[in-house]
Amino acid sequence: MTYLNRTAAVAAALMTTCLLAPGPSAHAVSRDASTGDWLRLTVTRGDSASSDTRGTLLLCDPPQGHAHAEEACAELAAVDGDISRLTPSDTLCTLIYAPVTAQAEGRWGGRRVEHRETYANDCVLRAETGAVFALDD
């Protein structure tokens, strides 16, 4: 099973678990979440061999699973889920090279989304992608 297929399977399993869980959390995810907009987001510090990776599953109907879910979903909705079309903020970042790689895989508007890009440092990542990859805040 490829990494992408495993990611989709994990996302579907997480959504199913939320739907079937007893008690108040059973309403945390709508019944249409498996067909809605979702992205598995990861940020890795250092080179590609680094094990310092953070990640989350962002669901957008309703926004959840991310510290800034509402803002991230709104930013993604404005560009129809195309992360490369996000409008960069007018932020000045240091020229210190401390690479971070951002990756997104999932579905948006019924189509598959795959995005991977390495940024010079955390500041550049945040300036280029807004709340979408703001996983530490």
MDAnalysis code that builds the backbone (N, CA, C; Angstrom):
import MDAnalysis as mda
import numpy as np

u = mda.Universe.empty(411, n_residues=137, atom_resindex=np.repeat(np.arange(137), 3), trajectory=True)
u.add_TopologyAttr("name", ["N", "CA", "C"] * 137)
u.add_TopologyAttr("resid", np.arange(1, 138))
u.add_TopologyAttr("resname", ["MET", "THR", "TYR", "LEU", "ASN", "ARG", "THR", "ALA", "ALA", "VAL", "ALA", "ALA", "ALA", "LEU", "MET", "THR", "THR", "CYS", "LEU", "LEU", "ALA", "PRO", "GLY", "PRO", "SER", "ALA", "HIS", "ALA", "VAL", "SER", "ARG", "ASP", "ALA", "SER", "THR", "GLY", "ASP", "TRP", "LEU", "ARG", "LEU", "THR", "VAL", "THR", "ARG", "GLY", "ASP", "SER", "ALA", "SER", "SER", "ASP", "THR", "ARG", "GLY", "THR", "LEU", "LEU", "LEU", "CYS", "ASP", "PRO", "PRO", "GLN", "GLY", "HIS", "ALA", "HIS", "ALA", "GLU", "GLU", "ALA", "CYS", "ALA", "GLU", "LEU", "ALA", "ALA", "VAL", "ASP", "GLY", "ASP", "ILE", "SER", "ARG", "LEU", "THR", "PRO", "SER", "ASP", "THR", "LEU", "CYS", "THR", "LEU", "ILE", "TYR", "ALA", "PRO", "VAL", "THR", "ALA", "GLN", "ALA", "GLU", "GLY", "ARG", "TRP", "GLY", "GLY", "ARG", "ARG", "VAL", "GLU", "HIS", "ARG", "GLU", "THR", "TYR", "ALA", "ASN", "ASP", "CYS", "VAL", "LEU", "ARG", "ALA", "GLU", "THR", "GLY", "ALA", "VAL", "PHE", "ALA", "LEU", "ASP", "ASP"])
u.atoms.positions = np.array([
    [0.857, -1.177, 0.000],
    [0.000, 0.000, 0.000],
    [0.901, 1.237, 0.000],
    [0.666, 2.163, -0.906],
    [1.494, 3.354, -0.979],
    [1.207, 4.291, 0.187],
    [2.153, 5.218, 0.414],
    [1.998, 6.192, 1.499],
    [0.702, 6.972, 1.340],
    [0.382, 7.375, 0.101],
    [-0.818, 8.167, -0.152],
    [-2.076, 7.358, 0.143],
    [-2.088, 6.092, -0.261],
    [-3.249, 5.242, 0.029],
    [-3.392, 5.022, 1.527],
    [-2.248, 4.851, 2.238],
    [-2.310, 4.682, 3.682],
    [-2.847, 5.943, 4.343],
    [-2.440, 7.116, 3.849],
    [-2.917, 8.376, 4.409],
    [-4.425, 8.497, 4.243],
    [-4.923, 8.161, 3.064],
    [-6.370, 8.227, 2.826],
    [-7.102, 7.212, 3.705],
    [-6.522, 6.026, 3.866],
    [-7.156, 5.010, 4.709],
    [-7.191, 5.452, 6.169],
    [-6.090, 6.054, 6.633],
    [-6.053, 6.550, 8.014],
    [-7.077, 7.659, 8.207],
    [-7.170, 8.571, 7.248],
    [-8.145, 9.662, 7.347],
    [-9.563, 9.110, 7.398],
    [-9.862, 8.137, 6.557],
    [-11.203, 7.548, 6.556],
    [-11.480, 6.836, 7.876],
    [-10.477, 6.145, 8.405],
    [-10.649, 5.446, 9.683],
    [-10.877, 6.428, 10.824],
    [-10.117, 7.531, 10.826],
    [-10.304, 8.544, 11.864],
    [-11.703, 9.142, 11.803],
    [-12.176, 9.432, 10.611],
    [-13.505, 10.012, 10.473],
    [-14.582, 9.013, 10.894],
    [-14.404, 7.742, 10.523],
    [-15.368, 6.719, 10.915],
    [-15.393, 6.556, 12.422],
    [-14.222, 6.552, 13.052],
    [-14.145, 6.433, 14.508],
    [-14.883, 7.578, 15.179],
    [-14.696, 8.785, 14.672],
    [-15.394, 9.938, 15.253],
    [-16.901, 9.812, 15.096],
    [-17.332, 9.261, 13.975],
    [-18.763, 9.117, 13.735],
    [-19.386, 8.063, 14.641],
    [-18.629, 7.021, 14.948],
    [-19.168, 5.904, 15.718],
    [-18.929, 6.014, 17.215],
    [-18.114, 6.975, 17.645],
    [-17.793, 7.104, 19.070],
    [-19.038, 7.477, 19.867],
    [-19.221, 6.870, 21.055],
    [-20.386, 7.197, 21.875],
    [-20.232, 8.545, 22.558],
    [-21.326, 9.102, 23.004],
    [-21.288, 10.336, 23.789],
    [-21.179, 11.577, 22.939],
    [-20.843, 12.712, 23.586],
    [-20.826, 14.001, 22.918],
    [-19.895, 14.075, 21.719],
    [-18.783, 13.347, 21.732],
    [-17.846, 13.443, 20.619],
    [-18.414, 12.839, 19.330],
    [-19.490, 12.087, 19.409],
    [-20.077, 11.491, 18.215],
    [-20.568, 12.555, 17.247],
    [-20.812, 13.738, 17.721],
    [-21.290, 14.817, 16.855],
    [-20.168, 15.725, 16.393],
    [-18.921, 15.381, 16.701],
    [-17.784, 16.233, 16.365],
    [-17.542, 16.296, 14.865],
    [-17.873, 15.247, 14.133],
    [-17.662, 15.209, 12.697],
    [-18.992, 14.929, 12.027],
    [-19.335, 15.732, 11.026],
    [-20.606, 15.524, 10.338],
    [-20.583, 14.209, 9.565],
    [-21.733, 13.691, 9.239],
    [-21.819, 12.425, 8.510],
    [-21.250, 12.552, 7.096],
    [-21.118, 13.760, 6.567],
    [-20.575, 13.966, 5.230],
    [-19.081, 14.249, 5.236],
    [-18.416, 14.122, 6.384],
    [-16.995, 14.465, 6.484],
    [-16.138, 13.640, 5.539],
    [-16.487, 12.382, 5.310],
    [-15.668, 11.546, 4.450],
    [-15.719, 12.013, 2.998],
    [-16.722, 12.776, 2.628],
    [-16.806, 13.301, 1.274],
    [-16.486, 14.785, 1.230],
    [-16.228, 15.396, 2.378],
    [-15.937, 16.822, 2.453],
    [-14.481, 17.133, 2.159],
    [-14.104, 18.361, 2.461],
    [-12.750, 18.826, 2.226],
    [-11.883, 18.487, 3.435],
    [-10.765, 17.808, 3.200],
    [-9.845, 17.458, 4.275],
    [-8.428, 17.358, 3.726],
    [-7.474, 17.682, 4.578],
    [-6.066, 17.565, 4.218],
    [-5.277, 17.013, 5.387],
    [-4.378, 16.101, 5.125],
    [-3.395, 15.637, 6.100],
    [-2.190, 16.536, 5.900],
    [-1.870, 17.341, 6.911],
    [-0.804, 18.328, 6.828],
    [0.384, 17.892, 7.673],
    [1.592, 17.996, 7.126],
    [2.799, 17.726, 7.897],
    [3.836, 18.810, 7.632],
    [4.648, 19.058, 8.647],
    [5.779, 19.974, 8.529],
    [6.978, 19.251, 9.120],
    [8.055, 19.143, 8.328],
    [9.273, 18.469, 8.754],
    [10.403, 19.487, 8.800],
    [11.085, 19.552, 9.932],
    [12.243, 20.442, 10.086],
    [13.496, 19.728, 9.627],
    [14.415, 20.497, 9.045],
    [15.688, 19.927, 8.618],
    [15.590, 19.282, 7.258],
    [16.575, 18.417, 6.979],
    [16.598, 17.770, 5.670],
    [15.576, 16.639, 5.612],
    [15.499, 16.011, 4.464],
    [14.476, 14.984, 4.266],
    [14.686, 13.759, 5.148],
    [15.896, 13.595, 5.704],
    [16.167, 12.454, 6.578],
    [15.774, 12.735, 8.031],
    [15.323, 13.929, 8.316],
    [14.960, 14.312, 9.680],
    [13.727, 13.560, 10.155],
    [13.703, 13.321, 11.456],
    [12.524, 12.672, 12.035],
    [11.669, 13.672, 12.812],
    [12.011, 14.951, 12.713],
    [11.259, 15.993, 13.423],
    [10.079, 16.436, 12.566],
    [8.997, 15.662, 12.616],
    [7.810, 15.934, 11.811],
    [6.601, 16.129, 12.709],
    [5.851, 17.186, 12.432],
    [4.570, 17.433, 13.109],
    [3.481, 17.287, 12.058],
    [2.289, 16.910, 12.499],
    [1.214, 16.760, 11.536],
    [-0.157, 16.811, 12.178],
    [-1.166, 17.008, 11.337],
    [-2.553, 17.010, 11.786],
    [-3.466, 16.722, 10.603],
    [-4.671, 16.357, 10.911],
    [-5.703, 16.159, 9.893],
    [-6.648, 17.348, 9.981],
    [-6.697, 18.150, 8.929],
    [-7.566, 19.319, 8.875],
    [-8.857, 18.936, 8.170],
    [-9.967, 19.078, 8.875],
    [-11.295, 18.864, 8.300],
    [-11.961, 20.228, 8.166],
    [-12.709, 20.426, 7.094],
    [-13.288, 21.756, 6.873],
    [-14.812, 21.782, 6.818],
    [-15.491, 20.746, 7.249],
    [-16.953, 20.776, 7.252],
    [-17.498, 19.998, 8.437],
    [-17.500, 20.565, 9.616],
    [-17.065, 21.897, 10.042],
    [-15.551, 21.915, 10.284],
    [-14.952, 23.123, 10.356],
    [-13.513, 23.244, 10.576],
    [-13.099, 22.638, 11.914],
    [-12.116, 21.712, 11.867],
    [-11.617, 21.078, 13.089],
    [-10.333, 20.316, 12.813],
    [-9.664, 19.915, 13.901],
    [-8.461, 19.096, 13.800],
    [-7.182, 19.886, 13.689],
    [-7.234, 21.192, 13.803],
    [-6.097, 22.081, 13.560],
    [-6.276, 23.274, 14.483],
    [-5.183, 23.778, 15.048],
    [-5.265, 24.907, 15.988],
    [-5.936, 26.134, 15.369],
    [-5.812, 26.306, 14.067],
    [-6.393, 27.458, 13.363],
    [-7.300, 26.955, 12.234],
    [-8.129, 25.975, 12.531],
    [-8.934, 25.311, 11.505],
    [-9.821, 26.271, 10.719],
    [-10.537, 27.158, 11.413],
    [-11.436, 28.073, 10.696],
    [-10.671, 28.959, 9.729],
    [-9.558, 29.528, 10.200],
    [-8.750, 30.413, 9.352],
    [-8.126, 29.629, 8.192],
    [-7.589, 28.451, 8.471],
    [-6.963, 27.636, 7.426],
    [-7.991, 27.221, 6.375],
    [-9.176, 26.797, 6.812],
    [-10.222, 26.395, 5.864],
    [-10.680, 27.578, 5.013],
    [-10.796, 28.744, 5.619],
    [-11.203, 29.941, 4.865],
    [-10.145, 30.305, 3.822],
    [-8.867, 30.237, 4.203],
    [-7.790, 30.543, 3.261],
    [-7.784, 29.548, 2.105],
    [-7.987, 28.279, 2.415],
    [-8.022, 27.256, 1.370],
    [-9.256, 27.405, 0.479],
    [-10.387, 27.748, 1.065],
    [-11.604, 27.948, 0.282],
    [-11.427, 29.079, -0.734],
    [-10.688, 30.110, -0.347],
    [-10.475, 31.259, -1.236],
    [-9.664, 30.896, -2.479],
    [-8.877, 29.806, -2.401],
    [-8.056, 29.388, -3.543],
    [-8.460, 27.999, -4.043],
    [-9.671, 27.576, -3.686],
    [-10.215, 26.278, -4.090],
    [-9.259, 25.132, -3.758],
    [-8.624, 25.213, -2.580],
    [-7.757, 24.147, -2.106],
    [-6.387, 24.074, -2.745],
    [-6.053, 25.034, -3.612],
    [-4.754, 25.046, -4.301],
    [-3.748, 25.835, -3.464],
    [-2.954, 25.148, -2.666],
    [-2.020, 25.783, -1.739],
    [-1.032, 26.689, -2.461],
    [-0.654, 26.354, -3.673],
    [0.298, 27.182, -4.421],
    [-0.290, 28.545, -4.795],
    [-1.616, 28.705, -4.691],
    [-2.255, 29.988, -5.015],
    [-2.533, 30.849, -3.788],
    [-2.130, 30.397, -2.582],
    [-2.331, 31.215, -1.380],
    [-1.580, 32.531, -1.538],
    [-2.175, 33.602, -1.068],
    [-1.558, 34.924, -1.170],
    [-0.546, 35.104, -0.045],
    [0.739, 35.306, -0.392],
    [1.757, 35.498, 0.646],
    [1.510, 36.790, 1.423],
    [1.828, 36.754, 2.715],
    [1.696, 37.970, 3.520],
    [2.920, 38.853, 3.295],
    [2.789, 40.105, 3.642],
    [3.872, 41.072, 3.488],
    [4.727, 41.036, 4.760],
    [5.489, 39.953, 4.916],
    [6.286, 39.722, 6.114],
    [7.759, 39.730, 5.761],
    [8.564, 40.355, 6.609],
    [10.016, 40.312, 6.439],
    [10.551, 39.164, 7.281],
    [11.286, 38.272, 6.637],
    [11.856, 37.121, 7.332],
    [13.380, 37.211, 7.293],
    [14.018, 36.607, 8.296],
    [15.482, 36.586, 8.320],
    [15.995, 35.719, 7.176],
    [17.254, 35.882, 6.863],
    [17.866, 35.091, 5.803],
    [18.548, 33.846, 6.359],
    [18.203, 33.465, 7.557],
    [18.772, 32.265, 8.165],
    [18.162, 31.046, 7.494],
    [19.030, 30.152, 7.046],
    [18.557, 28.940, 6.386],
    [18.359, 27.834, 7.416],
    [17.115, 27.525, 7.678],
    [16.712, 26.449, 8.589],
    [15.508, 25.786, 7.932],
    [15.748, 24.954, 6.910],
    [14.672, 24.472, 6.046],
    [13.564, 23.706, 6.767],
    [12.352, 23.906, 6.253],
    [11.174, 23.162, 6.692],
    [10.435, 22.730, 5.425],
    [9.952, 21.504, 5.444],
    [9.203, 20.979, 4.300],
    [7.756, 20.799, 4.709],
    [6.874, 21.421, 3.959],
    [5.435, 21.328, 4.211],
    [4.826, 20.396, 3.177],
    [3.949, 19.520, 3.653],
    [3.299, 18.577, 2.756],
    [1.819, 18.495, 3.090],
    [0.990, 18.454, 2.057],
    [-0.457, 18.309, 2.222],
    [-0.939, 17.242, 1.254],
    [-1.789, 16.357, 1.765],
    [-2.410, 15.329, 0.938],
    [-3.850, 15.184, 1.390],
    [-4.747, 15.070, 0.448],
    [-6.150, 14.898, 0.818],
    [-7.079, 15.147, -0.343],
    [-8.265, 15.697, 0.003],
    [-9.280, 15.974, -1.009],
    [-9.859, 17.363, -0.772],
    [-10.103, 18.056, -1.868],
    [-10.732, 19.361, -1.802],
    [-11.634, 19.509, -3.018],
    [-12.888, 19.834, -2.778],
    [-13.831, 20.011, -3.881],
    [-13.962, 18.760, -4.738],
    [-13.817, 17.583, -4.113],
    [-13.959, 16.333, -4.832],
    [-12.734, 15.902, -5.615],
    [-11.638, 16.650, -5.536],
    [-10.435, 16.263, -6.268],
    [-9.278, 16.038, -5.301],
    [-8.337, 15.253, -5.733],
    [-7.163, 14.921, -4.927],
    [-6.225, 16.135, -4.840],
    [-5.696, 16.369, -3.648],
    [-4.740, 17.456, -3.430],
    [-3.423, 16.844, -2.962],
    [-2.342, 17.241, -3.625],
    [-0.998, 16.853, -3.222],
    [-0.121, 18.094, -3.338],
    [0.552, 18.423, -2.258],
    [1.429, 19.593, -2.255],
    [2.630, 19.276, -1.384],
    [3.813, 19.603, -1.881],
    [5.041, 19.434, -1.102],
    [5.999, 20.542, -1.524],
    [6.482, 21.280, -0.534],
    [7.438, 22.355, -0.828],
    [8.339, 22.564, 0.379],
    [9.609, 22.862, 0.101],
    [10.565, 23.170, 1.154],
    [10.763, 24.680, 1.179],
    [10.664, 25.259, 2.372],
    [10.809, 26.699, 2.583],
    [12.104, 26.948, 3.356],
    [12.682, 28.131, 3.203],
    [13.970, 28.459, 3.822],
    [13.941, 28.376, 5.344],
    [12.802, 28.749, 5.950],
    [12.668, 28.676, 7.416],
    [11.188, 28.797, 7.783],
    [10.892, 28.685, 9.089],
    [9.498, 28.753, 9.559],
    [8.808, 30.058, 9.180],
    [9.547, 31.169, 9.250],
    [8.956, 32.474, 8.933],
    [8.477, 32.510, 7.478],
    [9.302, 32.013, 6.571],
    [8.936, 32.001, 5.151],
    [7.739, 31.071, 4.933],
    [7.734, 29.927, 5.609],
    [6.591, 29.014, 5.516],
    [5.304, 29.719, 5.915],
    [5.326, 30.387, 7.052],
    [4.126, 31.076, 7.547],
    [3.721, 32.223, 6.612],
    [4.708, 32.968, 6.116],
    [4.412, 34.083, 5.207],
    [3.779, 33.588, 3.901],
    [4.230, 32.436, 3.410],
    [3.744, 31.913, 2.137],
    [2.429, 31.145, 2.250],
    [2.167, 30.529, 3.426],
    [1.012, 29.637, 3.533],
    [0.000, 30.034, 4.602],
    [0.202, 31.157, 5.268],
    [-0.757, 31.638, 6.259],
    [-0.995, 30.641, 7.366],
    [-2.246, 30.391, 7.678],
    [-2.613, 29.510, 8.790],
    [-2.584, 28.033, 8.419],
    [-2.486, 27.719, 7.148],
    [-2.622, 26.324, 6.711],
    [-1.603, 25.406, 7.394],
    [-0.329, 25.795, 7.428],
    [0.700, 24.965, 8.042],
    [1.133, 25.491, 9.415],
    [0.334, 26.316, 10.048],
    [0.637, 26.844, 11.390],
    [0.247, 25.788, 12.423],
    [1.047, 24.760, 12.537],
    [0.719, 23.620, 13.396],
    [1.190, 23.785, 14.824],
    [2.138, 24.674, 15.074],
    [2.691, 24.842, 16.425],
    [1.923, 25.842, 17.277],
    [1.197, 26.721, 16.652],
    [0.547, 27.819, 17.408],
    [-0.631, 27.337, 18.190],
])
